[in-house]
Amino acid sequence: MKNAPGLRPAVGLAVAALLVGTSAPPAHATTAAPNAVTSVTPVAWVSSATPATATLRAMPRAYRLALHTQFQTTNYYCVPASTAMSLSTFGIKVSQDTLARKMKTTIRGTGGDNAAEVMDGYLHPRRYDDRIVADVVGRPQILMQRVSYDVGTLRRAPIMQVWMEKLPWNQGRLRGQWIGHAILAYGYDQTAGTITVFDPWRPTGGVHTLPARVLAKALQIGAGMHYISRR
């Protein structure tokens, strides 16, 4: 999966972004990426193994993965950190530095095209796809459904692409607007309507559980989340 040319969702947070004050949103932030998925089909069952040894796994109403959490090692490594955690749910161990090098991460962050290409390089041999979906932005029911499928059925943790200042634990604590950031969803509770995430930004991050409607509003327009599916 690749984003539209020029789309740079979930850029790594840099200290400078916290100090520059208000800035206008990116020009691309008002429309969804042309190749983003814009509809979702309910899925209750999925093969959890190769076709020869496939078994069916039901989607539970609530589930939380046992995640190997890690904070980003630089101010602009949120994408490598979130990717490293996501890949760990596939049994893939790779360092933030290695991912940052492959993604061509700079002090300005990580380009969406580069991140997606690197992620798929790890997932395609395992018969998975990672694609950015924009239909979850501002739509908590679809967000809950997609997170539930990834976490509860596939038992994988998807990356969320958010505006950092819109996260509840950052409100009133950051200067600036449209600060692109990446966090990881690894738990949900459909009855409570909540999603559990890990934010790799050490000063305010860590484990947070928040309503799906709140997370949906914090997602980057035109970016949303990295949705994991079987090939």
LOMIKOL-617811 format. One line per 3 residues: their letters; for each residue x negated, y negated, z negated of N, C-alpha, C. Coordinates in nm, 3 decimals, decimal comma. Atoms other than C-alpha are relative to their C-alpha. Example, Ala and Ser with C-alpha at 12.3 -4.5 7.8 and 13.67 -1.06 7.14 Angstrom:
BEGIN
AS = -0,089/0,119/0,000/-1,230/0,450/-0,780/-0,090/-0,120/0,000 ~ 0,082/0,119/0,006/-1,367/0,106/-0,714/0,077/-0,109/-0,073
END
This chain:
BEGIN
MKN = -0,083/0,119/0,000/0,000/0,000/0,000/-0,086/-0,123/0,000 ~ 0,070/0,127/-0,002/-0,114/-0,350/0,080/0,101/-0,112/-0,006 ~ -0,086/0,117/0,008/0,030/-0,689/0,007/-0,005/-0,078/0,128
APG = 0,005/0,090/-0,113/0,109/-0,954/0,260/-0,131/-0,078/-0,003 ~ 0,126/0,075/-0,003/-0,203/-1,139/0,375/0,009/-0,128/-0,083 ~ 0,006/0,121/0,079/-0,298/-1,408/0,128/0,069/0,010/-0,134
LRP = -0,068/-0,013/0,127/-0,081/-1,280/-0,155/-0,098/0,049/-0,104 ~ 0,096/-0,035/0,104/-0,283/-1,267/-0,475/0,070/0,012/-0,134 ~ -0,068/-0,014/0,127/-0,061/-1,139/-0,757/-0,094/0,047/-0,109
AVG = 0,069/-0,054/0,117/-0,185/-1,065/-1,107/-0,147/-0,032/-0,003 ~ 0,140/0,036/0,007/-0,510/-1,255/-1,081/-0,046/0,003/-0,143 ~ 0,053/-0,006/0,135/-0,737/-1,218/-1,380/0,002/-0,135/-0,066
LAV = -0,004/0,125/0,075/-0,702/-1,479/-1,650/-0,141/-0,053/-0,021 ~ 0,127/0,066/0,027/-0,992/-1,724/-1,668/0,022/-0,107/-0,106 ~ -0,013/0,102/0,103/-1,060/-1,959/-1,958/0,041/-0,133/0,060
AAL = -0,033/0,127/-0,063/-1,037/-2,250/-1,718/0,149/-0,013/0,023 ~ -0,143/0,006/-0,026/-0,677/-2,158/-1,644/0,077/-0,047/-0,123 ~ -0,067/0,041/0,123/-0,589/-2,226/-2,007/-0,022/-0,147/-0,030
LVG = 0,039/0,134/0,036/-0,739/-2,571/-2,001/0,039/-0,105/0,104 ~ -0,023/0,095/-0,107/-0,635/-2,726/-1,674/0,135/-0,069/-0,010 ~ -0,132/0,062/0,012/-0,280/-2,807/-1,780/0,093/0,050/0,107
TSA = -0,102/-0,045/-0,092/0,025/-2,784/-1,559/-0,048/-0,009/0,144 ~ 0,031/0,000/-0,141/-0,021/-2,692/-1,197/0,117/0,059/0,076 ~ -0,111/-0,050/-0,081/0,215/-2,611/-0,912/-0,017/0,148/0,025
PPA = 0,011/-0,142/-0,030/0,298/-2,247/-0,839/-0,058/0,020/0,138 ~ 0,054/-0,027/-0,132/0,128/-2,083/-0,543/0,108/-0,009/0,106 ~ -0,098/0,017/-0,107/0,293/-2,143/-0,209/0,077/0,128/0,027
HAT = -0,066/-0,127/-0,030/0,370/-1,774/-0,175/0,095/0,044/-0,110 ~ -0,071/-0,049/0,117/0,543/-1,753/-0,513/0,150/-0,013/0,010 ~ -0,145/0,018/-0,010/0,891/-1,835/-0,384/0,066/0,108/0,083
TAA = -0,059/-0,105/-0,082/0,940/-1,535/-0,155/-0,069/0,131/-0,028 ~ 0,057/-0,131/0,022/0,887/-1,164/-0,185/-0,096/0,035/0,111 ~ 0,093/-0,048/-0,102/0,601/-0,999/-0,007/0,079/0,074/0,107
PNA = -0,077/-0,063/-0,106/0,726/-0,882/0,335/0,008/0,151/-0,010 ~ -0,004/-0,145/0,008/0,636/-0,521/0,262/0,037/0,049/-0,139 ~ -0,041/-0,041/0,133/0,764/-0,519/-0,094/0,132/0,075/0,009
VTS = -0,124/-0,075/0,002/1,039/-0,270/-0,174/0,109/-0,086/-0,059 ~ -0,107/0,088/0,046/1,369/-0,451/-0,213/0,126/0,075/-0,039 ~ -0,115/-0,077/0,046/1,607/-0,169/-0,303/-0,051/0,120/-0,077
VTP = 0,041/-0,114/0,082/1,603/0,124/-0,541/0,111/0,102/0,000 ~ -0,096/-0,109/0,004/1,774/0,461/-0,533/-0,015/0,072/-0,132 ~ 0,011/-0,069/0,129/1,859/0,622/-0,868/-0,065/0,138/0,015
VAW = 0,068/-0,129/-0,001/1,635/0,919/-0,940/0,004/0,057/-0,140 ~ -0,006/-0,062/0,133/1,701/1,157/-1,228/-0,099/0,114/-0,014 ~ 0,089/-0,114/0,005/1,468/1,443/-1,135/-0,111/-0,020/0,100
VSS = 0,111/0,010/-0,094/1,131/1,469/-0,970/-0,093/0,118/-0,021 ~ 0,100/-0,104/0,012/0,875/1,734/-0,896/-0,119/-0,055/-0,076 ~ 0,112/0,047/0,082/0,596/1,703/-1,153/-0,129/0,075/0,031
ATP = 0,121/-0,074/-0,035/0,346/1,930/-0,980/-0,006/0,013/0,152 ~ 0,011/-0,023/-0,143/0,233/2,041/-0,638/0,118/0,085/0,046 ~ -0,115/-0,077/-0,046/0,502/2,201/-0,417/-0,006/0,148/-0,038
ATA = 0,011/-0,143/0,030/0,367/2,550/-0,487/0,033/0,032/-0,144 ~ -0,023/-0,026/0,144/0,402/2,513/-0,864/0,095/-0,104/-0,059 ~ -0,085/0,112/0,042/0,671/2,245/-0,882/0,097/0,042/-0,108
TLR = -0,104/-0,014/0,100/0,889/2,212/-1,187/0,076/-0,132/-0,005 ~ -0,081/0,120/0,008/1,171/1,966/-1,249/-0,001/-0,052/-0,143 ~ 0,006/0,064/0,131/1,148/1,721/-1,534/0,109/-0,105/-0,009
AMP = -0,107/0,097/0,017/1,446/1,526/-1,663/-0,056/-0,132/-0,051 ~ 0,039/0,132/0,051/1,417/1,153/-1,727/0,064/-0,021/-0,137 ~ -0,057/0,022/0,133/1,459/1,100/-2,103/0,052/-0,142/-0,016
RAY = -0,055/0,134/0,026/1,653/0,804/-2,241/-0,105/-0,092/-0,057 ~ 0,109/0,080/0,056/1,340/0,688/-2,421/-0,127/0,083/0,003 ~ 0,127/-0,072/-0,005/0,975/0,777/-2,387/-0,115/-0,100/-0,012
RLA = 0,120/0,081/0,007/0,631/0,642/-2,469/-0,122/0,089/0,023 ~ 0,120/-0,076/-0,030/0,305/0,766/-2,322/-0,104/-0,015/-0,110 ~ 0,118/0,011/0,085/-0,001/0,841/-2,533/-0,108/-0,067/0,085
LHT = 0,086/0,079/-0,088/-0,214/0,567/-2,379/-0,135/-0,028/-0,064 ~ 0,134/0,039/0,043/-0,588/0,512/-2,407/-0,013/-0,150/0,030 ~ -0,005/0,145/-0,022/-0,569/0,135/-2,455/-0,141/-0,060/0,001
QFQ = 0,127/0,074/-0,003/-0,848/-0,112/-2,382/0,028/-0,146/0,033 ~ -0,009/0,143/-0,030/-0,887/-0,487/-2,382/-0,094/-0,033/0,115 ~ 0,086/0,041/-0,111/-1,034/-0,666/-2,083/-0,132/-0,051/-0,056
TTN = 0,133/0,031/0,051/-1,407/-0,715/-2,121/-0,049/-0,138/0,041 ~ 0,028/0,140/-0,033/-1,413/-1,059/-1,956/0,133/-0,073/0,008 ~ -0,123/0,080/-0,008/-1,164/-1,345/-1,932/0,078/0,023/0,129
YYC = -0,066/-0,015/-0,129/-1,083/-1,249/-1,573/0,011/0,146/0,045 ~ -0,007/-0,143/-0,032/-1,072/-0,867/-1,591/0,135/0,062/-0,034 ~ -0,129/-0,060/0,037/-0,701/-0,823/-1,663/0,043/0,107/0,099
VPA = -0,038/-0,100/-0,100/-0,645/-0,638/-1,334/-0,086/0,126/-0,013 ~ 0,079/-0,121/0,022/-0,944/-0,401/-1,374/0,037/0,073/-0,129 ~ -0,035/-0,064/0,126/-0,846/-0,337/-1,736/0,133/0,074/0,010
STA = -0,131/-0,063/-0,013/-0,481/-0,266/-1,655/-0,007/0,119/0,096 ~ 0,016/-0,110/-0,095/-0,584/-0,050/-1,359/-0,069/0,119/-0,065 ~ 0,071/-0,108/0,069/-0,826/0,149/-1,573/0,095/0,076/-0,092
MSL = -0,097/-0,066/0,088/-0,547/0,219/-1,824/0,102/0,079/0,080 ~ -0,097/-0,071/-0,083/-0,300/0,311/-1,551/-0,061/0,129/0,055 ~ 0,064/-0,118/-0,055/-0,547/0,549/-1,389/-0,026/0,106/-0,106
STF = 0,023/-0,098/0,107/-0,616/0,710/-1,727/0,120/0,092/-0,019 ~ -0,118/-0,085/0,013/-0,257/0,840/-1,723/0,006/0,105/0,111 ~ 0,016/-0,102/-0,103/-0,356/1,036/-1,411/-0,118/0,092/-0,032
GIK = 0,119/-0,077/0,034/-0,657/1,181/-1,590/-0,125/-0,052/0,068 ~ 0,113/0,061/-0,070/-0,891/0,945/-1,403/-0,069/-0,097/-0,094 ~ 0,076/0,089/0,087/-1,164/0,780/-1,609/-0,093/-0,084/0,086
VSQ = 0,084/0,092/-0,078/-1,321/0,473/-1,448/-0,013/-0,130/-0,078 ~ 0,026/0,119/0,080/-1,476/0,163/-1,603/0,057/-0,126/0,064 ~ -0,043/0,130/-0,051/-1,354/-0,193/-1,570/-0,102/-0,058/0,097
DTL = 0,104/0,055/-0,086/-1,687/-0,293/-1,419/0,002/0,066/0,138 ~ -0,006/-0,070/-0,129/-1,661/-0,026/-1,150/0,120/-0,046/0,082 ~ -0,119/0,046/-0,070/-1,307/-0,129/-1,063/-0,015/-0,144/0,047
ARK = 0,019/0,141/-0,038/-1,398/-0,498/-1,062/-0,091/-0,012/0,121 ~ 0,090/0,004/-0,114/-1,682/-0,432/-0,823/0,072/0,045/0,128 ~ -0,073/-0,050/-0,117/-1,461/-0,230/-0,588/0,109/-0,097/0,044
MKT = -0,108/0,094/-0,031/-1,182/-0,491/-0,610/-0,049/-0,138/0,039 ~ 0,062/0,129/-0,031/-1,425/-0,776/-0,547/0,052/-0,110/-0,094 ~ -0,045/0,095/0,102/-1,314/-0,946/-0,868/-0,104/-0,110/-0,020
TIR = 0,088/0,113/0,029/-1,460/-1,293/-0,931/0,053/-0,072/-0,123 ~ -0,047/0,077/0,115/-1,424/-1,551/-1,206/0,137/-0,061/0,027 ~ -0,134/0,049/-0,034/-1,108/-1,663/-1,020/0,103/0,111/-0,007
GTG = -0,094/-0,110/0,013/-0,955/-1,319/-1,062/-0,016/0,105/0,107 ~ 0,001/-0,113/-0,091/-0,864/-1,026/-0,841/0,108/-0,018/0,106 ~ -0,098/0,009/-0,107/-0,694/-1,039/-0,502/0,092/0,121/0,003
GDN = -0,097/-0,110/0,000/-0,376/-0,832/-0,473/-0,030/0,106/0,103 ~ 0,032/-0,097/-0,104/-0,479/-0,669/-0,145/-0,114/0,092/-0,044 ~ 0,114/-0,080/0,044/-0,810/-0,556/-0,293/0,038/0,098/-0,110
AAE = -0,040/-0,086/0,111/-0,653/-0,419/-0,610/0,084/0,117/0,049 ~ -0,087/-0,105/-0,051/-0,388/-0,224/-0,420/-0,078/0,105/0,079 ~ 0,079/-0,093/-0,080/-0,639/-0,072/-0,181/-0,083/0,092/-0,088
VMD = 0,082/-0,081/0,091/-0,864/0,044/-0,464/0,088/0,099/-0,077 ~ -0,091/-0,088/0,074/-0,571/0,185/-0,663/0,043/0,118/0,087 ~ -0,044/-0,108/-0,088/-0,444/0,384/-0,366/-0,113/0,095/0,034
GYL = 0,113/-0,088/-0,027/-0,793/0,516/-0,303/-0,014/0,110/-0,105 ~ 0,002/-0,100/0,107/-0,771/0,696/-0,637/0,125/0,087/0,003 ~ -0,127/-0,071/0,013/-0,403/0,798/-0,610/0,036/0,087/0,120
HPR = -0,041/-0,077/-0,118/-0,361/0,919/-0,252/-0,050/0,145/0,000 ~ 0,042/-0,140/0,005/-0,578/1,230/-0,299/0,082/0,084/-0,097 ~ -0,085/-0,070/0,098/-0,344/1,318/-0,588/0,146/-0,004/0,040
RYD = -0,135/0,001/-0,058/-0,037/1,268/-0,367/0,093/-0,097/-0,072 ~ -0,079/0,109/0,056/0,082/0,948/-0,532/-0,020/-0,126/0,083 ~ 0,009/0,132/-0,061/0,152/0,602/-0,394/0,015/-0,107/-0,108
DRI = -0,015/0,117/0,085/0,118/0,265/-0,566/0,037/-0,117/0,091 ~ -0,044/0,109/-0,087/0,316/-0,017/-0,407/0,064/-0,111/-0,083 ~ -0,057/0,114/0,071/0,418/-0,364/-0,518/0,146/-0,014/0,038
VAD = -0,143/0,017/-0,023/0,793/-0,404/-0,558/0,044/-0,133/-0,062 ~ -0,044/0,131/0,044/0,960/-0,743/-0,589/0,144/-0,001/-0,049 ~ -0,141/-0,001/0,037/1,317/-0,632/-0,659/0,022/0,003/-0,151
VVG = -0,012/-0,004/0,145/1,244/-0,611/-1,033/-0,004/-0,139/-0,063 ~ 0,015/0,135/0,055/1,185/-0,986/-1,075/0,138/-0,057/-0,032 ~ -0,128/0,056/0,044/1,472/-1,130/-1,278/0,114/0,100/0,001
RPQ = -0,104/-0,103/-0,008/1,661/-0,799/-1,252/-0,034/0,113/-0,098 ~ 0,042/-0,094/0,104/1,625/-0,607/-1,580/0,049/0,142/0,020 ~ -0,048/-0,136/-0,019/1,839/-0,310/-1,480/-0,089/0,078/0,097
ILM = 0,089/-0,066/-0,095/1,621/-0,230/-1,179/-0,138/0,020/-0,062 ~ 0,129/-0,012/0,068/1,308/-0,298/-1,385/0,002/0,120/-0,094 ~ -0,009/-0,113/0,093/1,425/-0,052/-1,652/0,003/0,132/0,076
QRV = -0,007/-0,123/-0,076/1,505/0,208/-1,389/-0,136/0,039/0,056 ~ 0,130/-0,031/-0,058/1,167/0,182/-1,223/-0,101/0,040/-0,107 ~ 0,091/-0,034/0,110/0,973/0,185/-1,551/0,036/0,138/-0,056
SYD = -0,043/-0,130/0,053/1,181/0,480/-1,674/-0,045/0,114/0,089 ~ 0,044/-0,105/-0,093/1,101/0,678/-1,362/-0,150/0,022/-0,010 ~ 0,146/-0,014/0,005/0,728/0,606/-1,373/-0,045/0,060/-0,131
VGT = 0,047/-0,042/0,132/0,687/0,654/-1,747/0,068/0,130/-0,045 ~ -0,074/-0,114/0,055/0,962/0,904/-1,834/-0,002/0,124/0,087 ~ -0,002/-0,114/-0,090/0,960/1,125/-1,526/-0,139/0,036/0,051
LRR = 0,134/-0,028/-0,052/0,616/1,091/-1,367/-0,106/0,005/-0,109 ~ 0,094/0,010/0,112/0,447/1,023/-1,703/-0,126/-0,077/0,041 ~ 0,108/0,091/-0,041/0,236/0,745/-1,550/0,035/-0,141/-0,045
API = -0,021/0,135/0,050/0,191/0,385/-1,661/-0,020/-0,101/0,112 ~ 0,012/0,097/-0,109/0,263/0,112/-1,402/-0,048/-0,137/-0,049 ~ 0,049/0,135/0,027/0,102/-0,232/-1,387/0,111/-0,101/0,024
MQV = -0,094/0,111/-0,013/0,323/-0,538/-1,444/-0,078/-0,126/0,035 ~ 0,066/0,124/-0,041/0,228/-0,864/-1,271/0,085/-0,117/-0,052 ~ -0,079/0,098/0,075/0,338/-1,152/-1,493/-0,063/-0,138/0,006
WME = 0,051/0,133/0,032/0,306/-1,522/-1,554/-0,029/0,000/-0,149 ~ 0,045/-0,020/0,137/0,109/-1,520/-1,876/0,073/-0,088/-0,100 ~ -0,061/0,094/0,094/0,266/-1,828/-2,032/0,147/0,031/-0,028
KLP = -0,140/-0,036/0,019/0,614/-1,673/-1,998/0,019/0,121/-0,091 ~ -0,009/-0,110/0,095/0,533/-1,378/-2,222/0,032/-0,055/-0,138 ~ -0,043/0,055/0,130/0,699/-1,426/-2,565/-0,115/-0,026/-0,095
WNQ = 0,110/0,017/0,095/0,374/-1,381/-2,757/-0,097/-0,111/0,038 ~ 0,086/0,111/-0,042/0,210/-1,661/-2,559/0,071/-0,134/0,002 ~ -0,075/0,125/-0,012/0,487/-1,920/-2,557/-0,039/-0,097/-0,110
GRL = 0,045/0,102/0,093/0,365/-2,239/-2,718/-0,144/0,012/-0,040 ~ 0,140/-0,022/0,039/0,011/-2,106/-2,743/-0,097/-0,026/0,115 ~ 0,087/0,020/-0,116/-0,122/-2,165/-2,391/0,032/-0,132/0,068
RGQ = -0,017/0,118/-0,084/-0,176/-2,476/-2,185/-0,005/0,043/0,146 ~ 0,001/-0,032/-0,141/-0,093/-2,456/-1,818/0,122/0,081/0,040 ~ -0,110/-0,077/-0,056/0,161/-2,289/-1,592/-0,050/0,085/0,115
WIG = 0,030/-0,090/-0,111/0,160/-2,011/-1,334/-0,138/0,065/-0,017 ~ 0,124/-0,071/0,031/-0,124/-1,827/-1,504/0,022/0,148/0,030 ~ -0,020/-0,139/-0,040/-0,136/-1,494/-1,321/-0,071/0,096/-0,094
HAI = 0,053/-0,095/0,099/-0,191/-1,194/-1,546/0,054/0,139/0,030 ~ -0,043/-0,139/-0,017/-0,165/-0,814/-1,543/0,005/0,070/-0,135 ~ -0,017/-0,079/0,121/-0,032/-0,595/-1,824/0,050/0,137/0,042
LAY = -0,038/-0,137/-0,031/0,069/-0,230/-1,845/0,127/0,039/-0,076 ~ -0,119/-0,056/0,065/0,410/-0,074/-1,917/-0,023/0,149/-0,024 ~ 0,023/-0,141/0,027/0,387/0,261/-2,091/0,106/0,062/-0,091
GYD = -0,109/-0,053/0,081/0,709/0,302/-2,291/0,129/-0,073/0,029 ~ -0,130/0,064/-0,022/1,080/0,227/-2,273/0,104/0,065/-0,091 ~ -0,116/-0,052/0,073/1,409/0,274/-2,458/0,123/-0,054/0,071
QTA = -0,114/0,045/-0,077/1,714/0,259/-2,234/0,116/-0,045/-0,089 ~ -0,110/0,038/0,090/1,958/0,242/-2,527/-0,024/-0,138/-0,060 ~ 0,033/0,131/0,058/1,779/-0,052/-2,687/-0,024/-0,105/0,107
GTI = 0,027/0,094/-0,108/1,705/-0,207/-2,348/-0,138/-0,064/-0,009 ~ 0,134/0,056/0,022/1,336/-0,251/-2,432/-0,107/0,076/0,079 ~ 0,117/-0,057/-0,066/1,003/-0,187/-2,261/-0,123/-0,031/-0,086
TVF = 0,123/0,018/0,079/0,673/-0,137/-2,443/-0,117/-0,016/0,096 ~ 0,112/0,032/-0,088/0,365/-0,288/-2,284/-0,129/-0,011/-0,081 ~ 0,128/0,034/0,060/-0,004/-0,324/-2,354/-0,059/-0,114/0,081
DPW = 0,059/0,118/-0,060/-0,150/-0,666/-2,283/-0,150/0,002/-0,029 ~ 0,144/-0,013/0,025/-0,530/-0,646/-2,234/-0,070/-0,128/-0,042 ~ 0,061/0,127/0,043/-0,587/-1,014/-2,328/-0,011/0,001/-0,152
RPT = 0,021/-0,027/0,142/-0,741/-0,972/-2,675/0,059/-0,106/-0,095 ~ -0,047/0,098/0,098/-0,646/-1,307/-2,841/0,148/0,012/-0,037 ~ -0,144/-0,007/0,029/-0,269/-1,251/-2,812/0,062/0,132/0,042
GGV = -0,054/-0,121/-0,060/-0,232/-0,911/-2,649/0,015/0,116/-0,094 ~ -0,025/-0,122/0,076/-0,218/-0,553/-2,765/0,136/0,056/0,034 ~ -0,129/-0,065/-0,021/0,103/-0,355/-2,801/0,114/-0,098/-0,031
HTL = -0,119/0,083/0,020/0,430/-0,546/-2,759/0,120/0,073/0,058 ~ -0,126/-0,052/-0,050/0,787/-0,425/-2,722/0,096/-0,116/0,015 ~ -0,086/0,114/-0,029/1,026/-0,670/-2,559/0,118/0,043/0,085
PAR = -0,116/-0,035/-0,083/1,369/-0,669/-2,394/-0,036/0,000/0,148 ~ 0,024/-0,006/-0,144/1,367/-0,572/-2,028/0,039/-0,130/0,068 ~ -0,044/0,126/-0,061/1,556/-0,895/-1,949/-0,106/-0,109/-0,017
VLA = 0,104/0,099/0,023/1,270/-1,099/-2,098/-0,120/0,029/0,090 ~ 0,113/-0,035/-0,086/0,999/-0,908/-1,913/0,033/-0,029/0,146 ~ -0,039/0,025/-0,139/1,194/-0,935/-1,587/-0,016/-0,147/0,037
KAL = 0,012/0,143/-0,025/1,192/-1,314/-1,620/-0,146/-0,046/0,005 ~ 0,142/0,038/0,004/0,815/-1,319/-1,680/-0,077/0,054/0,120 ~ 0,069/-0,059/-0,114/0,729/-1,120/-1,366/-0,026/-0,104/0,109
QIG = 0,036/0,092/-0,107/0,555/-1,299/-1,081/0,095/0,016/0,118 ~ -0,089/-0,001/-0,116/0,795/-1,391/-0,803/-0,079/0,044/0,122 ~ 0,068/-0,051/-0,116/0,704/-1,203/-0,490/-0,101/0,110/-0,030
AGM = 0,097/-0,102/0,039/0,492/-0,957/-0,687/0,068/0,107/-0,084 ~ -0,076/-0,095/0,082/0,678/-0,789/-0,974/-0,085/0,102/-0,069 ~ 0,072/-0,108/0,065/0,520/-0,456/-1,056/-0,059/0,094/0,105
HYI = 0,053/-0,108/-0,083/0,309/-0,177/-0,912/0,082/0,124/-0,030 ~ -0,088/-0,115/0,019/0,560/0,103/-0,865/-0,068/0,126/0,050 ~ 0,066/-0,125/-0,033/0,420/0,454/-0,867/0,104/0,102/0,045
SRR = -0,092/-0,103/-0,050/0,587/0,729/-0,663/-0,079/0,117/0,055 ~ 0,063/-0,117/-0,059/0,512/1,076/-0,534/-0,001/-0,013/0,150 ~ 0,010/0,003/-0,147/0,398/1,108/-0,173/0,073/0,118/0,060
END
